[in-house]
């Protein structure tokens, strides 16, 4: 055994280091104090430094790294197969083991870095705990009232944005991205702990691939960048940008980042973001309402102006072309598994919990507006 270990000494040490980091993360992640300390004093400063460096260029460094990673994996696989084939019979098994061990070490290193530099954020103080706005069980009448409130706000703000000849949202994506650094200006006044030196979001050039995989945006902890899909309908892009910038602030929970995206967008004073925020909130709330009262859902939707209906139809038509494809199913299953691995027990369904937070936060405003 000793000789076997020494034959691949460097790789075995690398493997043990990876396993040690993963074991340490599994051991410490239940300690809120340890996770808060590590994230606040170590990982967050490093991510923000990486972000400032990566934002010096206007393209997505994260996207470039993904492309290079794919190419590297392909090159490594080809090189390994060739090396095994060239090896003599006596060395072929050893060579194959070396190739597999190297691949495993590389994958585990990426996983360990991801755990410590992003997974740890799932175990720190949440936005709910810091703000005192907690998701609570939703009464049917409250869900209805808040959904109607969001529908009215969406309708009231729909005409403030640029539209094409068919009435569909047509604000240039470049304008949306350039305005993104100011999305949280007002919300930071309400919640000072959200203060962050926003540099905005970056467009992904291969956005069509993101759509195939069912992603509208992604925060990359390896580069500190927020990236967004610019192929999908632009009406959701402002709120999506705000969602990814919530992740930059250290909040890993998708449900909390959706809530923050809606709250930041609707309060920032930018008509484009305001409309997108109300629209995103309406979609989440109305989908929840549909599950319990479909007739009421349709009554509310049919009362929406043609402009809002045009955006909803355009958004649905776009995503329908990718629905239930093999790539989407695999992507959703992998992402669902990742969320559950970090304690998000509802997995990908945790996005629905944003409804509870919206109802709690907007319940009083809805009741007053609907009197």
RODO-2510 file (C-alpha; in nm, 4 decimals, decimal comma):
residues 371
     n   res          X          Y          Z
     1     x     0,0000     0,0000     0,0000
     2     x     0,2849     0,2369     0,0864
     3     x     0,4538     0,1727    -0,2461
     4     x     0,1255     0,2268    -0,4288
     5     x     0,0777     0,5577    -0,2492
     6     x     0,4314     0,6698    -0,3299
     7     x     0,3957     0,5796    -0,6975
     8     x     0,1361     0,8568    -0,7273
     9     x     0,2472     1,0598    -0,4275
    10     x     0,1639     1,4098    -0,5522
    11     x    -0,1786     1,3119    -0,6817
    12     x    -0,2622     1,1208    -0,3638
    13     x    -0,1616     1,4190    -0,1490
    14     x    -0,3749     1,6418    -0,3726
    15     x    -0,6669     1,4000    -0,3330
    16     x    -0,6312     1,3887     0,0446
    17     x    -0,6167     1,7688     0,0607
    18     x    -0,9413     1,7929    -0,1400
    19     x    -1,1142     1,5362     0,0768
    20     x    -0,9890     1,7126     0,3883
    21     x    -1,1315     2,0470     0,2748
    22     x    -1,4664     1,8876     0,1902
    23     x    -1,4771     1,7007     0,5225
    24     x    -1,3938     2,0189     0,7120
    25     x    -1,6728     2,2036     0,5303
    26     x    -1,9224     1,9272     0,6145
    27     x    -1,8115     1,9435     0,9784
    28     x    -1,8203     2,3218     1,0207
    29     x    -2,1176     2,4186     0,8047
    30     x    -2,3601     2,3626     1,0929
    31     x    -2,1725     2,6190     1,3018
    32     x    -2,3288     2,9558     1,2243
    33     x    -2,0467     3,1401     1,4007
    34     x    -1,7793     2,9597     1,1986
    35     x    -1,9564     3,0176     0,8672
    36     x    -2,0303     3,3824     0,9453
    37     x    -1,6695     3,4408     1,0417
    38     x    -1,5246     3,2677     0,7374
    39     x    -1,7591     3,4337     0,4882
    40     x    -1,7372     3,7812     0,6410
    41     x    -1,3610     3,7872     0,6982
    42     x    -1,2265     3,5709     0,4181
    43     x    -1,4413     3,4552     0,1270
    44     x    -1,6427     3,7751     0,0780
    45     x    -1,3386     4,0064     0,0635
    46     x    -1,1689     3,7718    -0,1832
    47     x    -1,4800     3,7453    -0,4033
    48     x    -1,5166     4,1221    -0,4068
    49     x    -1,1512     4,1689    -0,4961
    50     x    -1,1856     3,9167    -0,7788
    51     x    -1,4991     4,0979    -0,8914
    52     x    -1,3251     4,4353    -0,9066
    53     x    -1,0469     4,2816    -1,1134
    54     x    -1,2828     4,0965    -1,3503
    55     x    -1,5022     4,4045    -1,4003
    56     x    -1,2044     4,5828    -1,5533
    57     x    -1,2991     4,4047    -1,8767
    58     x    -1,6432     4,4302    -2,0349
    59     x    -1,6801     4,0610    -2,1213
    60     x    -1,7752     3,7854    -1,8796
    61     x    -1,4607     3,6285    -1,7387
    62     x    -1,6812     3,3542    -1,5947
    63     x    -1,8081     3,2674    -1,9429
    64     x    -1,4516     3,2606    -2,0774
    65     x    -1,3445     3,0308    -1,7949
    66     x    -1,6375     2,7973    -1,8654
    67     x    -1,5368     2,7730    -2,2305
    68     x    -1,1743     2,7107    -2,1369
    69     x    -1,2811     2,4479    -1,8843
    70     x    -1,4820     2,2600    -2,1465
    71     x    -1,1883     2,2731    -2,3882
    72     x    -0,9478     2,1631    -2,1145
    73     x    -1,1668     1,8670    -2,0215
    74     x    -1,1858     1,7579    -2,3850
    75     x    -0,8104     1,8025    -2,4324
    76     x    -0,7340     1,6132    -2,1102
    77     x    -0,9618     1,3269    -2,2115
    78     x    -0,8010     1,2995    -2,5565
    79     x    -0,4508     1,3241    -2,4125
    80     x    -0,5262     1,0629    -2,1461
    81     x    -0,6718     0,8139    -2,3935
    82     x    -0,3707     0,8603    -2,6205
    83     x    -0,1286     0,8203    -2,3292
    84     x    -0,2961     0,4986    -2,2160
    85     x    -0,2951     0,3650    -2,5706
    86     x     0,0785     0,4398    -2,6116
    87     x     0,1706     0,2791    -2,2809
    88     x     0,2892    -0,0789    -2,2784
    89     x     0,0750    -0,3534    -2,1355
    90     x     0,2556    -0,3452    -1,8025
    91     x     0,2134     0,0320    -1,7638
    92     x    -0,1319     0,0719    -1,9161
    93     x    -0,3267     0,0134    -1,5947
    94     x    -0,1051     0,2492    -1,4007
    95     x    -0,1354     0,5154    -1,6691
    96     x    -0,5135     0,4857    -1,6731
    97     x    -0,5246     0,5156    -1,2942
    98     x    -0,3090     0,8297    -1,3090
    99     x    -0,5408     0,9878    -1,5652
   100     x    -0,8547     0,9098    -1,3659
   101     x    -0,6970     1,0231    -1,0401
   102     x    -0,5888     1,3519    -1,1981
   103     x    -0,9404     1,4128    -1,3276
   104     x    -1,0903     1,3332    -0,9884
   105     x    -0,8491     1,5686    -0,8127
   106     x    -0,9281     1,8518    -1,0499
   107     x    -1,3036     1,8061    -1,0110
   108     x    -1,2806     1,7802    -0,6317
   109     x    -1,0696     2,0975    -0,6136
   110     x    -1,3311     2,2925    -0,8080
   111     x    -1,5981     2,1454    -0,5811
   112     x    -1,4099     2,2257    -0,2622
   113     x    -1,3487     2,5859    -0,3708
   114     x    -1,7167     2,6193    -0,4615
   115     x    -1,8226     2,4862    -0,1207
   116     x    -1,6027     2,7259     0,0723
   117     x    -1,6491     3,0301    -0,1501
   118     x    -2,0222     2,9970    -0,2147
   119     x    -2,1754     2,6983    -0,0381
   120     x    -2,0741     2,8506     0,2953
   121     x    -2,3088     3,1427     0,2272
   122     x    -2,6074     2,9082     0,2609
   123     x    -2,5172     2,8662     0,6283
   124     x    -2,4675     3,2319     0,7238
   125     x    -2,7224     3,4812     0,8572
   126     x    -3,0021     3,5075     0,6023
   127     x    -3,1745     3,8190     0,4750
   128     x    -3,4851     3,7147     0,6663
   129     x    -3,2888     3,7025     0,9902
   130     x    -3,1149     4,0342     0,9285
   131     x    -3,4273     4,2185     0,8126
   132     x    -3,6933     4,0592     1,0315
   133     x    -3,9085     3,9877     0,7240
   134     x    -3,9889     3,6180     0,7556
   135     x    -4,1793     3,3927     0,5204
   136     x    -4,4979     3,2767     0,6938
   137     x    -4,7915     3,0543     0,6012
   138     x    -5,0115     3,2421     0,3548
   139     x    -5,3867     3,2794     0,3960
   140     x    -5,5818     3,2444     0,0703
   141     x    -5,7425     3,5875     0,1058
   142     x    -5,4015     3,7515     0,1604
   143     x    -5,2539     3,5769    -0,1419
   144     x    -5,5465     3,7003    -0,3491
   145     x    -5,5182     4,0576    -0,2227
   146     x    -5,1438     4,0820    -0,2859
   147     x    -5,1777     3,9216    -0,6291
   148     x    -5,4436     4,1774    -0,7256
   149     x    -5,2207     4,4532    -0,5882
   150     x    -4,9262     4,3380    -0,7999
   151     x    -5,1483     4,3016    -1,1058
   152     x    -5,2635     4,6628    -1,0658
   153     x    -4,9110     4,7925    -1,0124
   154     x    -4,7916     4,6020    -1,3171
   155     x    -5,0732     4,7497    -1,5247
   156     x    -5,0065     5,1027    -1,3970
   157     x    -4,6373     5,0901    -1,4879
   158     x    -4,6654     4,9036    -1,8198
   159     x    -4,7002     5,2163    -2,0346
   160     x    -4,3877     5,3778    -1,8898
   161     x    -4,1535     5,1485    -2,0848
   162     x    -4,0613     5,1468    -2,4526
   163     x    -4,2585     4,9007    -2,6677
   164     x    -4,2473     4,7717    -3,0238
   165     x    -4,5247     4,7691    -3,2839
   166     x    -4,6812     4,4622    -3,1250
   167     x    -4,6898     4,6223    -2,7820
   168     x    -4,4073     4,4027    -2,6504
   169     x    -4,1456     4,5367    -2,4090
   170     x    -3,8652     4,6810    -2,6251
   171     x    -3,6227     4,8634    -2,3955
   172     x    -3,2719     4,8024    -2,5356
   173     x    -3,0831     4,5431    -2,3344
   174     x    -2,7761     4,7658    -2,3370
   175     x    -2,9704     5,0348    -2,1499
   176     x    -3,0957     4,7824    -1,8958
   177     x    -2,7438     4,6580    -1,8257
   178     x    -2,5952     5,0074    -1,8045
   179     x    -2,8583     5,1082    -1,5456
   180     x    -2,8061     4,7968    -1,3308
   181     x    -2,5443     4,9467    -1,0914
   182     x    -2,8167     5,1750    -0,9479
   183     x    -3,0865     4,9113    -0,8918
   184     x    -3,0192     4,8919    -0,5159
   185     x    -2,9618     5,2606    -0,4441
   186     x    -3,2976     5,3125    -0,2711
   187     x    -3,3229     4,9724    -0,1046
   188     x    -2,9837     5,0216     0,0594
   189     x    -3,1326     5,3199     0,2421
   190     x    -3,4008     5,0958     0,3905
   191     x    -3,1603     4,8105     0,4652
   192     x    -2,8079     4,9555     0,5144
   193     x    -2,6577     4,6053     0,5473
   194     x    -2,7260     4,5596     0,1740
   195     x    -2,4746     4,8306     0,0831
   196     x    -2,2395     4,7135    -0,1900
   197     x    -2,0249     4,8824    -0,4525
   198     x    -2,2310     4,7634    -0,7494
   199     x    -2,0558     4,7378    -1,0826
   200     x    -2,3594     4,5970    -1,2598
   201     x    -2,4132     4,2745    -1,4487
   202     x    -2,2448     4,1265    -1,7545
   203     x    -2,4116     3,9769    -2,0628
   204     x    -2,3363     3,6172    -2,1545
   205     x    -2,2552     3,5853    -2,5239
   206     x    -2,3638     3,2219    -2,5315
   207     x    -2,6970     3,3093    -2,3728
   208     x    -2,8825     3,0640    -2,5943
   209     x    -2,6961     2,7857    -2,4164
   210     x    -2,8147     2,9290    -2,0846
   211     x    -3,1726     2,9169    -2,2114
   212     x    -3,1330     2,5531    -2,3149
   213     x    -3,0138     2,4820    -1,9600
   214     x    -3,3035     2,6869    -1,8137
   215     x    -3,0980     2,9710    -1,6636
   216     x    -3,1750     3,3423    -1,6827
   217     x    -2,8666     3,4466    -1,4900
   218     x    -2,5814     3,3172    -1,2779
   219     x    -2,3482     3,4533    -1,0130
   220     x    -1,9953     3,3140    -1,0379
   221     x    -1,8122     3,2971    -0,7022
   222     x    -1,4857     3,2165    -0,8809
   223     x    -1,4840     3,5603    -1,0485
   224     x    -1,7247     3,7658    -0,8368
   225     x    -1,9330     3,8501    -1,1463
   226     x    -2,3083     3,8600    -1,1972
   227     x    -2,3984     3,7307    -1,5431
   228     x    -2,7317     3,7460    -1,7247
   229     x    -2,8988     3,5766    -2,0189
   230     x    -2,9536     3,8354    -2,2961
   231     x    -3,1305     3,5984    -2,5351
   232     x    -3,4468     3,5590    -2,3254
   233     x    -3,7264     3,8238    -2,3294
   234     x    -3,6000     4,1615    -2,2114
   235     x    -3,9031     4,2326    -1,9905
   236     x    -3,7566     4,0076    -1,7199
   237     x    -3,3965     4,1219    -1,7623
   238     x    -3,4025     4,4138    -1,5130
   239     x    -3,5424     4,2007    -1,2307
   240     x    -3,3047     3,9185    -1,3234
   241     x    -3,0113     4,1593    -1,3017
   242     x    -3,1288     4,2673    -0,9562
   243     x    -3,1559     3,9012    -0,8543
   244     x    -2,7955     3,8280    -0,9498
   245     x    -2,6753     4,1409    -0,7717
   246     x    -2,8467     4,0126    -0,4586
   247     x    -2,6191     3,7088    -0,4809
   248     x    -2,3189     3,9422    -0,5010
   249     x    -2,4216     4,0748    -0,1603
   250     x    -2,3649     3,7287    -0,0153
   251     x    -2,7200     3,5924    -0,0127
   252     x    -2,7283     3,2415    -0,1540
   253     x    -3,0977     3,1619    -0,1058
   254     x    -3,2807     3,1833    -0,4372
   255     x    -3,6070     3,2679    -0,2628
   256     x    -3,4541     3,5615    -0,0783
   257     x    -3,2780     3,6873    -0,3910
   258     x    -3,6045     3,6802    -0,5842
   259     x    -3,7673     3,8832    -0,3084
   260     x    -3,4777     4,1290    -0,3049
   261     x    -3,4885     4,1568    -0,6846
   262     x    -3,8552     4,2510    -0,6770
   263     x    -3,8142     4,4911    -0,3855
   264     x    -3,5065     4,6616    -0,5329
   265     x    -3,6567     4,6905    -0,8802
   266     x    -3,9896     4,8343    -0,7685
   267     x    -3,8298     5,0970    -0,5432
   268     x    -3,5298     5,2108    -0,7503
   269     x    -3,7154     5,4830    -0,9452
   270     x    -3,6112     5,3533    -1,2877
   271     x    -3,9308     5,2920    -1,4906
   272     x    -3,7837     4,9923    -1,6707
   273     x    -3,6779     4,8216    -1,3491
   274     x    -3,9982     4,9184    -1,1678
   275     x    -4,2157     4,7531    -1,4313
   276     x    -3,9978     4,4420    -1,4509
   277     x    -4,0060     4,4047    -1,0720
   278     x    -4,3850     4,4268    -1,0507
   279     x    -4,4132     4,1845    -1,3437
   280     x    -4,1809     3,9299    -1,1834
   281     x    -4,3707     3,9529    -0,8553
   282     x    -4,7043     3,9172    -1,0334
   283     x    -4,5835     3,6019    -1,2106
   284     x    -4,4756     3,4324    -0,8864
   285     x    -4,7905     3,5337    -0,7007
   286     x    -5,0336     3,4483    -0,9802
   287     x    -4,8725     3,1086    -1,0333
   288     x    -4,9271     3,0345    -0,6655
   289     x    -5,2862     3,1607    -0,6912
   290     x    -5,3511     2,9425    -0,9955
   291     x    -5,2720     2,6305    -0,7935
   292     x    -5,5473     2,7095    -0,5409
   293     x    -5,7980     2,9149    -0,7412
   294     x    -5,7546     2,8842    -1,1199
   295     x    -6,0789     3,0679    -1,2016
   296     x    -5,9727     3,3657    -0,9927
   297     x    -5,6316     3,3572    -1,1583
   298     x    -5,7892     3,3873    -1,5032
   299     x    -6,0227     3,6642    -1,3913
   300     x    -5,7251     3,8708    -1,2760
   301     x    -5,5162     3,7948    -1,5819
   302     x    -5,7937     3,8791    -1,8267
   303     x    -5,8236     4,2214    -1,6642
   304     x    -5,4598     4,3034    -1,7425
   305     x    -5,3936     4,5524    -2,0226
   306     x    -5,2841     4,4239    -2,3633
   307     x    -4,9275     4,5403    -2,3059
   308     x    -4,8791     4,3213    -1,9989
   309     x    -5,0497     4,0292    -2,1703
   310     x    -4,8148     4,0754    -2,4676
   311     x    -4,5121     4,0484    -2,2387
   312     x    -4,6485     3,7438    -2,0564
   313     x    -4,7276     3,5708    -2,3848
   314     x    -4,3877     3,6586    -2,5317
   315     x    -4,2076     3,5280    -2,2228
   316     x    -4,4066     3,2031    -2,2183
   317     x    -4,3570     3,1437    -2,5917
   318     x    -3,9827     3,1869    -2,5589
   319     x    -3,9410     2,9386    -2,2756
   320     x    -4,1872     2,6872    -2,4226
   321     x    -3,9370     2,6032    -2,6950
   322     x    -3,6984     2,4640    -2,4327
   323     x    -3,9556     2,3029    -2,2053
   324     x    -3,9125     1,9343    -2,1188
   325     x    -3,6027     1,8914    -2,3337
   326     x    -3,3384     1,6448    -2,2178
   327     x    -3,0894     1,9268    -2,1519
   328     x    -3,3401     2,1187    -1,9402
   329     x    -3,4347     1,8104    -1,7379
   330     x    -3,0721     1,7226    -1,6658
   331     x    -2,9865     2,0832    -1,5787
   332     x    -3,2846     2,1140    -1,3429
   333     x    -3,2057     1,7806    -1,1774
   334     x    -2,8431     1,8780    -1,1182
   335     x    -2,9358     2,2217    -0,9849
   336     x    -3,2108     2,0745    -0,7689
   337     x    -2,9579     1,8331    -0,6212
   338     x    -2,7119     2,1138    -0,5523
   339     x    -2,9727     2,3216    -0,3693
   340     x    -3,0731     2,0247    -0,1554
   341     x    -2,7072     1,9499    -0,0795
   342     x    -2,6768     2,2955     0,0753
   343     x    -2,9814     2,2563     0,2973
   344     x    -3,2448     2,3991     0,0610
   345     x    -3,4806     2,1090     0,1280
   346     x    -3,7373     2,2135    -0,1298
   347     x    -3,4704     2,2087    -0,3984
   348     x    -3,5646     2,3962    -0,7111
   349     x    -3,9158     2,4455    -0,5697
   350     x    -3,7657     2,6783    -0,3098
   351     x    -3,8201     2,9557    -0,5627
   352     x    -4,1912     2,9407    -0,4695
   353     x    -4,1240     3,0471    -0,1105
   354     x    -4,0738     3,4023    -0,2361
   355     x    -4,4533     3,4199    -0,2479
   356     x    -4,4701     3,3905     0,1312
   357     x    -4,2245     3,6764     0,1742
   358     x    -4,4071     3,8965    -0,0765
   359     x    -4,7423     3,8411     0,0936
   360     x    -4,5985     3,9201     0,4360
   361     x    -4,4263     4,2363     0,3123
   362     x    -4,7025     4,3743     0,0873
   363     x    -5,0104     4,2556     0,2776
   364     x    -5,0800     4,5871     0,4490
   365     x    -5,0112     4,7944     0,1345
   366     x    -5,2445     4,5690    -0,0636
   367     x    -5,5224     4,5956     0,1950
   368     x    -5,4952     4,9727     0,2015
   369     x    -5,4858     5,0058    -0,1771
   370     x    -5,7851     4,7776    -0,2270
   371     x    -6,0117     4,9474     0,0295
***
